[in-house]
Amino acid sequence: PETFHTQMYFLRKLAEYCHRERIELVLVNMPITYYNAHMLPPGAYENYVAELRKFSWNYDTVLLDLCDFKKFDLKDFHDSVHLNAFG
């Protein structure tokens, strides 16, 4: 949780900078494997996505949620969090 809060702090700072400089900020939730998402404590990944959505709404940014466990198979990944050339 401490790391997540730190990361969100810097994301807020980035959003504030982009707003001041009139730069459009686009957030992308990249695909990861179902296995990787479920190594986290129960509900942690869902809370993460909910926080991204809330952040996107509060800072008027676009959020592209590309992490759809039904659309990507293990063969699309180099490891559990990085897509390969086919993914």
Protein Blocks (a to p, Z undefined) as FASTA:
>chain_A
ZZmmmmmmmmmmmmmmmmmnopacddddddddfklmmmpcehklmmmmmmmmmmmmmnop
acddfbdfklpcfklpfblmbccfkZZ
